[in-house]
Amino acid sequence: MTALLLDVQNVSKSFGARKVVDGVSFSVERGQTLGLLGPNGAGKSTTVSMICGLLKPDQGQVLVEGQTMGAGNNAVKFKIGLVPQDLALYEDLPSIENLRLFGALYGLKGSQLQQRCESVLNLVNLTDRVADKPATFSGGMKRRLNIAAALLHEPELLILDEPTVGVDPQSRNAIFDSLELLKSRGLTLIYTSHYMEEVERLADHIVIIDHGKVISNETPADLYRRLPAQAALSVDVHTKVAETDVASLSLMPGVSSINVSDQGKHLELALSSHEMALSLLQWLAKAGYKTSHFATAKTNLEDVFLTLTGRSLRD
């Protein structure tokens, strides 16, 4: 069995004169969790729709285990489970009937269908709400039921398109507990989100799309290396730091930059490693500066994302 589960090859899609996806290529290995990121309008949802066979690419192809998606090949579609950004539930049907309906669409019936319903409801912690209608559910519970529906047919690839939009922190944690359990079982995941901390928590590979093109396709560690500074140190001291001492700090190995404010009493240092912070604080102490407050921070995925895609609004 090949390690490569999904291969997206140079896919493009236009709507009228507007090219939404322009030659996107990436692959996903079996058991991998891939984070798919991009600003609003970057082409993420269109790419997901082409992967699932909901849209046909104008150019290129999507291969699942070497088989072409589309062209009436439902066997390939059955290998994928999709949790769409917009909820796909019947609000006035009990949750168990929602699952039975979706299961029947995948050809499940009888004891097999019942067993799968019980399994996915247990996974998303909704076993006590089988008779209740989604209309009575919170947003987080609806999202969890949506995930359950996508897992009924035991797909080999689960795609989640903004699965935590509009849910409370407790529900987000519940969703993540379920996804981390699925990941530990070896299920392949594609996760799109605007919440960078979610992707940092889950993904072992990240693809960033902007203006319909792939601008990054690498591991989180490789992404972080794109920034000149990997960490920051913020220091407040009681007396002004002399310009000669600021110059000495700036020449230290691993210090990328220093910003001085508050009449020389506040320093912001960009560092190549957060481990450097302690030695810099010790240097300031030996130089006679008494620290009133300090804080350190590591580079995170949001820093990298904004560096690559820009900070302007994409409304």
N, C-alpha and C positions, 0 to 999 in steps of 0.2 A: 504494500500500500504506500503510495507516494506521500512524502512529507508535505508537499505543496497542495493545499486544499483549494485556494482561490488564486486566480491569476487574471488581473485586470490589465488588458493589453491595449494601450493607446486609444481609449474610448473618448469620443467627442459627442456633444449633443447641442443642437441649436434650437431655439424657439423663435421662428421668424428670422429677423436679421441679427438677433442676439445670440452669440455663442456662449453658452453657460458652462459647458465642460469642454476643455480644449486639450486633447491628447493625454489624458490621465492614465498612468500606469503604476501599478504596485501589486504586490503579492502577499498572501497570508499563509503561513505554514500551519499545519494541523497542531492544535493545542495552543496556538499563539493568541494573545489579546492585542489587537491593534486599535489605537486611538486615532480617529479620523477627525481632524480639526480644520477650522477655517472661519473667517468672518462671515457675517450675514451676506447671503448672495454669492458666496464663493463657489458654489456648485456641489456642496456636500450631499444634500438631499437628492439631487438629480443623479449623482454618482451612485448613491445607495439604491435608487429606483432602478438603475440599469443593472446593478449587481443582482437584484432580486428578480429581474425579468419583467418589471412593471413598465419599463420604458425600453425601447430598442435604440441602441447607439446608432448615430449617423455614420460613425466610423469606429473601427476597432471591435474587440470582442471581449466577453467575459467567459472564462473557463472555470468550471467547478470540477475538481478531480479530472481535469483534462477534457471534460465535456462542455460543449458550447451552451451557454444560457440562451434561452429563447427558441425560436423556430418550433414551437409546440412541444418542446422537450420538458414535460412536466416532471419527469423523474429527477431532473437536475433541480428544479424549483423546490421539490420536496426535501432536498438536502439543506435548505435554508429556512430559518425561522426569523421573522421580522417583527420587531416591536416598534411600530410607527410613532412619529412625533405626535400625531393626532390620535386620540383614543379610538380604538376599533372594538367597541362593545355595544351590545344591545341593552340599553339602560333599564328597560322594563322586564327583562328576563332574569330569573334568578341566576346567580353566578355559576352554579353547576350546569344549568341549561345553556348558558353561553358557551361553556367548555364543551358540552356534548355536541352543540351545533358546529363549532369550529373543528372538533375532532372528526365529526361525520364528513366534513368537507375534505379531510385528509384520508378518508376511507377507513377510519377506526370505528369499531362497533363492538357490542357485547361486552364481555369481561375485559377485553383488552382496553376498550375505551374507558370503562369504569376504573381500571387500575391506573391508567395514565392520568385521569382526572384527579384521583386521590393523590397521586405522586406529586403533580405540579401544584396542587393546592397546599400540600404540606410544605413544599419548597418555599412558597411565598407567604406562608403563615396565614392562610385564609380558610383553614379547615372548619372553623366555627362559623363561617359566613356563607356556607354553601347554598342555603335557601334564601339568602337576602339578595335584593336586586342592586345592581351597580348604582342606580339612581340614589340609593341611600348611603353610598360609600363616600369616604373622603377622597380627595384627589390622589393621595398616595396609595390607597387601597385599589383604586381603579388602575393605577399604573402597574401594581403588582399582579392584578388579575390579567392585564394585558400581556405581561411577561409569561404568565402561566399558559395563556392561550397559544403563544408563539412556541412553547416548548412541548406541546401535546404530542406532536408527531416525531419527537426525538430527533431534531435536526442536527446536522454535523457542524453547522455554522449558525450562530445566533447574532443577528444585527440589531443593535439598539440605537434608535435615532432620538436623541434628547429624552431619555426615559425618565428623568427626574425633574422635568419642567413643572414648576408650580406646586411642588410637594414640600412638606415640612421636613425639618432635619431628622426627626425620628423615622419618617418613611424613607428618606434617602438612605439612612443607615440600614434599614431593613432590606431595601433593594440591593445595597452593596453586599450585605451578608449573603444574600442569595446568589449574586453574581460571583462572589469570591468562592463560594462552594462549587458552583458550576465550573469555574476556572480550575479549581483543584481536582475536579473529576476529568479534566482534559478537554472540555468543550472549547471550541474555537469561537472567539468573540470579536466583533467589530463594534466599537463604542464611539458615538459622536456626542459631543456635549460642549456647552459654553462654559461649563464649570471646570476650570483647569485642574483643580485639586482632585476631581474625580478621575480624570485621565491619568494624572500622576499616580494615583492609588492603584489603578487597575492595569494600565497598559505596559507591555514590555517592548512595544514598537509604536512609533507615531508617524503618521502621514499628515502633513499640513497642506491644504489646498487654498490658493488665493487666485482670484480672477480666473477660475476654471483650470488652473495649472497646478501641478505638484511643485511646491517650492522646498519641501523637505520630506525625506523618507529615511528615517534612521531611529536608533535607540534613544531613549531619554538622555542617557549619559553623553552621547555624541551631540545631541541638541544643546545641552548645557555648555559644551565646550565652544560653541559658536560665539558666546559672549566673552569679552576680554576679562570681565570680572566674574568670579564664581561666588563671591560673598561680599558682605558689607559690614563695616563697623561704624557705629554711631557713638560719639563720645562727647560728654559735657564736662568741662573742667571749670574750676573756680576762678582761675586767672587767665588772661589772654595768652595764647600760645604764640611765642615769638616767631617772626617770619623765618628766621634762620632754622628754627626747629621744624617748622612746616616743610621747609625745603629739605631738611634731613630725612624727614618721614617719607617724603615723596620719592626719594632716591633709594629707599629700601627695596630689596628684591620682593616682587609679588604685589607691590602697591601700584595699582593702575592709575588712580587719581585721588585727589583730596579736594574737598570743598570746605571752605571755612566760612562760618557765619556767626551771628550773635556776638559781634565785636571780638572775634577771635576765640571765643569760649566754646564753640560747638564745631566739631570736626565730623565730616562724613568721608570715610575712606573706602574705596573700592579695592577688593583684594582678590588674588588668584585662588586663595583657599581660606576657609573660615578658621583653620587651625592657627593662622598667623595672628589672630586677634589678641591672644594672650601675650605674645611677645611685644606687640605694639603697646598694649596697656602697661606692661612692665617698663618699657622704654620711657613712656610718659611719666610714670611714677619716679623713675631714676632721675629724669630731667627736672623734677620738682613740681610737677603738675598734679594737683589733687583732683581725682575724678568724682563728680557728683552723680553721674549716671552714664551707663553705657548699654548698648544693645547690639546684638549680632543678627545677621540674617543671611540665609543662603539664597543663591539664585534659584528661582522656581520656573515652572513651565510658562506661567503668564509673562514673565520677563522676556523669555525667548520668543513667545508668540507675538508680543507687541513689537519686539525688535524686527521680526521677519515680516510682519504684515502691516506695521504702522499703527499709529494711535488715533488716527482720524475716525470719526463715526461712520458707520456703514448702514445708516437707516434707509 
